[in-house]
Amino acid sequence: RLSHEIVRKSNLKFYKGNDLTTDALDKTILSILKNSSKLVGGCNILIVGLGNLGFKISLKLVERGANIYVLNRNVEKAALVGAKTVKGP
């Protein structure tokens, strides 16, 4: 009964794990660049793999104006993000 009351009174927020990771990485990049007095716009960033997380992170960074380079097997997926494809070894 007590747990029901606590849960009922709680303000639950649902958040997907991938979105949480994407936001954390975005804030980390902004923090690193802030310490060196730079902005994300115009920075060259290489992302290896465009799985679920790689795709979301690259999309967020493209929205911020970064130049994204992708090392990925699927060239079409890199084009969806607007990234330049880098050829691997």
LOPAMI-937965 format. One record per atom (N, C-alpha, C): atom name; x, y, z. Coordinates in steps of 0.1 Angstrom, whole numbers, plus 2048, in hexadecimal, padded with zeros to 3 digits. Atoms other than C-alpha are relative to their C-alpha. Layout:
<CA <X Y Z>>;
...
This chain:
<N <808 7F4 800>>;
<CA <800 800 800>>;
<C <809 80D 800>>;
<N <7F7 7F4 7FF>>;
<CA <81C 818 809>>;
<C <807 803 7F3>>;
<N <7FA 7FE 80D>>;
<CA <82D 813 7E8>>;
<C <7F7 806 7F6>>;
<N <80A 7FA 809>>;
<CA <80D 81A 7D5>>;
<C <7FE 80F 803>>;
<N <802 7F2 7FC>>;
<CA <809 83B 7E8>>;
<C <80C 808 7FB>>;
<N <7F4 7F9 804>>;
<CA <82D 845 7E1>>;
<C <801 802 7F1>>;
<N <800 7FF 80F>>;
<CA <82B 83D 7BC>>;
<C <7F5 809 7FB>>;
<N <80B 7F7 804>>;
<CA <80A 84F 7B9>>;
<C <803 80E 802>>;
<N <7FC 7F2 7FD>>;
<CA <819 86E 7C8>>;
<C <80C 804 7F8>>;
<N <7F3 7FD 807>>;
<CA <839 86C 7B4>>;
<C <7FD 806 7F2>>;
<N <802 7FA 80D>>;
<CA <83D 880 795>>;
<C <80A 7F9 7F7>>;
<N <7F8 809 808>>;
<CA <84A 865 77D>>;
<C <802 807 7F2>>;
<N <7FD 7FC 80D>>;
<CA <85C 86F 75D>>;
<C <806 7F5 7F9>>;
<N <7FA 80B 808>>;
<CA <863 857 742>>;
<C <80A 806 7F6>>;
<N <7F6 7FC 808>>;
<CA <882 85A 72E>>;
<C <807 7F4 7FA>>;
<N <7F9 80B 807>>;
<CA <892 843 714>>;
<C <80F 800 803>>;
<N <7F2 801 7FD>>;
<CA <8B5 837 71C>>;
<C <809 806 7F5>>;
<N <7F8 7FB 80B>>;
<CA <8C2 840 6FA>>;
<C <800 810 800>>;
<N <801 7F1 800>>;
<CA <8B5 864 6FD>>;
<C <808 806 80B>>;
<N <7F8 7FC 7F4>>;
<CA <8C5 867 71F>>;
<C <80F 800 7FD>>;
<N <7F2 801 804>>;
<CA <8E6 85C 711>>;
<C <804 80B 7F6>>;
<N <7FE 7F6 80A>>;
<CA <8E3 873 6F3>>;
<C <801 80E 807>>;
<N <7FF 7F3 7F9>>;
<CA <8DC 891 70A>>;
<C <80C 802 808>>;
<N <7F4 800 7F8>>;
<CA <8F8 888 721>>;
<C <80D 803 7F8>>;
<N <7F5 7FE 809>>;
<CA <911 886 704>>;
<C <800 80E 7FB>>;
<N <801 7F2 805>>;
<CA <904 8A7 6F6>>;
<C <805 80A 80A>>;
<N <7FC 7F6 7F6>>;
<CA <909 8B9 717>>;
<C <80F 7FE 803>>;
<N <7F1 802 7FE>>;
<CA <92C 8A9 71B>>;
<C <808 807 7F5>>;
<N <7FA 7F9 80B>>;
<CA <936 8B6 6F9>>;
<C <800 80F 802>>;
<N <801 7F2 7FE>>;
<CA <929 8D8 700>>;
<C <809 805 80C>>;
<N <7F7 7FC 7F4>>;
<CA <93B 8D9 722>>;
<C <80F 800 7FC>>;
<N <7F2 801 805>>;
<CA <95C 8CE 712>>;
<C <803 80C 7F8>>;
<N <7FD 7F5 809>>;
<CA <959 8E9 6F7>>;
<C <7FF 80D 808>>;
<N <801 7F4 7F9>>;
<CA <94E 903 710>>;
<C <80D 804 808>>;
<N <7F3 7FE 7F9>>;
<CA <96E 8FE 724>>;
<C <80B 805 7F7>>;
<N <7F6 7FB 80A>>;
<CA <982 905 704>>;
<C <7FB 80C 7F8>>;
<N <806 7F4 807>>;
<CA <96C 923 6FA>>;
<C <7FC 7FE 7F2>>;
<N <804 803 80D>>;
<CA <95F 912 6DB>>;
<C <7F1 7FC 800>>;
<N <80E 804 802>>;
<CA <93C 90B 6CD>>;
<C <800 7F3 7F7>>;
<N <801 80D 808>>;
<CA <930 8EA 6BD>>;
<C <800 803 7F1>>;
<N <801 7FD 80E>>;
<CA <928 8FB 69C>>;
<C <80E 802 7F9>>;
<N <7F4 7FF 807>>;
<CA <944 8F6 684>>;
<C <80B 7F5 804>>;
<N <7F7 80B 7FB>>;
<CA <955 8DA 698>>;
<C <7FF 7F4 7F7>>;
<N <800 80C 807>>;
<CA <95F 8BB 686>>;
<C <800 7F4 80A>>;
<N <802 80B 7F7>>;
<CA <953 89C 698>>;
<C <7FE 7F3 7F8>>;
<N <801 80D 806>>;
<CA <958 877 68E>>;
<C <7F7 7F7 809>>;
<N <809 80A 7F9>>;
<CA <93D 85E 698>>;
<C <802 7F3 7F9>>;
<N <7FE 80E 805>>;
<CA <945 839 694>>;
<C <7F3 7F8 803>>;
<N <80C 808 7FF>>;
<CA <925 826 68D>>;
<C <7F4 808 802>>;
<N <80D 7F9 7FF>>;
<CA <902 832 687>>;
<C <7F5 7F7 804>>;
<N <80B 807 7FA>>;
<CA <8EF 81B 69D>>;
<C <7F6 809 805>>;
<N <80A 7F8 7FA>>;
<CA <8D2 828 6B1>>;
<C <806 80C 807>>;
<N <7FA 7F4 7F8>>;
<CA <8E8 83E 6C8>>;
<C <808 809 7F6>>;
<N <7F7 7F9 809>>;
<CA <901 848 6AD>>;
<C <7F7 809 7F7>>;
<N <809 7F8 809>>;
<CA <8E4 854 696>>;
<C <7FB 80C 808>>;
<N <806 7F6 7F8>>;
<CA <8D3 868 6B2>>;
<C <80B 80B 804>>;
<N <7F6 7F7 7FC>>;
<CA <8F4 878 6BE>>;
<C <804 808 7F4>>;
<N <7FB 7F8 80B>>;
<CA <8FF 882 69B>>;
<C <7F5 809 7FB>>;
<N <80B 7F7 804>>;
<CA <8DC 890 693>>;
<C <800 80D 809>>;
<N <800 7F4 7F6>>;
<CA <8DE 8A6 6B3>>;
<C <80C 809 7FD>>;
<N <7F4 7F7 803>>;
<CA <901 8B2 6AA>>;
<C <7FF 807 7F3>>;
<N <803 7F9 80D>>;
<CA <8F7 8BA 686>>;
<C <7F7 80C 802>>;
<N <809 7F5 7FD>>;
<CA <8DB 8CF 694>>;
<C <807 80B 807>>;
<N <7F8 7F5 7F9>>;
<CA <8F5 8E2 6A9>>;
<C <80A 806 7F6>>;
<N <7F7 7FA 80A>>;
<CA <909 8E9 689>>;
<C <80E 7F9 7FF>>;
<N <7F3 807 801>>;
<CA <925 8D0 68D>>;
<C <802 7F9 7F3>>;
<N <7FD 808 80C>>;
<CA <936 8C0 66F>>;
<C <802 7F1 805>>;
<N <800 80E 7FB>>;
<CA <92F 89B 674>>;
<C <806 7F7 7F5>>;
<N <7FA 80A 809>>;
<CA <945 880 664>>;
<C <7FD 7F2 806>>;
<N <804 80D 7FB>>;
<CA <939 85C 667>>;
<C <807 7F5 7F9>>;
<N <7FA 80C 805>>;
<CA <94A 83B 664>>;
<C <7F6 7F5 802>>;
<N <80B 809 7FF>>;
<CA <92E 823 65C>>;
<C <7FF 7F8 7F4>>;
<N <801 809 80C>>;
<CA <927 806 645>>;
<C <7F5 805 7F7>>;
<N <80B 7FC 808>>;
<CA <906 815 63A>>;
<C <801 80F 7FC>>;
<N <7FD 7F2 804>>;
<CA <90D 834 625>>;
<C <7F2 808 7FF>>;
<N <80D 7FA 801>>;
<CA <8E7 83B 620>>;
<C <7FC 806 80E>>;
<N <804 7FC 7F2>>;
<CA <8E2 83E 646>>;
<C <808 80D 803>>;
<N <7F7 7F4 7FD>>;
<CA <8FF 858 648>>;
<C <7FA 80C 7F8>>;
<N <806 7F5 808>>;
<CA <8ED 86C 62C>>;
<C <7F4 805 807>>;
<N <80C 7FC 7F9>>;
<CA <8CD 86D 641>>;
<C <803 80B 80B>>;
<N <7FC 7F6 7F5>>;
<CA <8E0 880 65D>>;
<C <805 80C 7FA>>;
<N <7FA 7F4 806>>;
<CA <8F1 897 645>>;
<C <80F 800 803>>;
<N <7F2 802 7FC>>;
<CA <913 889 64F>>;
<C <809 7FC 7F3>>;
<N <7F7 804 80A>>;
<CA <932 884 639>>;
<C <805 7F2 804>>;
<N <7FB 80D 7FD>>;
<CA <93D 860 636>>;
<C <80F 7FF 7FF>>;
<N <7F2 802 7FF>>;
<CA <960 856 63F>>;
<C <803 7F1 7FD>>;
<N <7FD 80E 804>>;
<CA <96F 836 62F>>;
<C <809 7FA 80B>>;
<N <7F8 807 7F6>>;
<CA <97C 81D 648>>;
<C <80C 7F9 7FA>>;
<N <7F4 808 805>>;
<CA <99C 808 646>>;
<C <7FC 7F5 7F7>>;
